[in-house]
Amino acid sequence: MAKKSSRLQFGLVCTVCNKQNYVVEKNKINTTEALKLMKYCNKCKKHTEHKEKKKLD
């Protein structure tokens, strides 16, 4: 039987064009606030801030 993990999957959405570019995992116990990362966006063709979307199933 599989263990219940404390890690959750989230999508990262570009704040400029609202395109979901990345899927990441985070530990819900250690990281309680929403993620904000500078990542490359294919649509914008530059590094922009990406925010955490919602939990993926």
HUHU-V779533 format. One line per field, one symbol per residue. ss: DSSP state (H for helix, E for strand, L for the rest). burial: I if it has 24 or more other C-alpha atoms within 12 Angstrom, else O. A space follows every 50 residues. Layout:
BEGIN
ss = ???
burial = ???
END
This chain:
BEGIN
ss = LLLLLLEEEEEEEELLLLLEEEEEEEELLLLLLLLEEEEEELLLLEEEEE EEEEELL
burial = OOOOOOOOOIIIIIIOOOOIIIOIOIOOOOOOOOIOOOIOIOOOOOOIII IIIOOOO
END
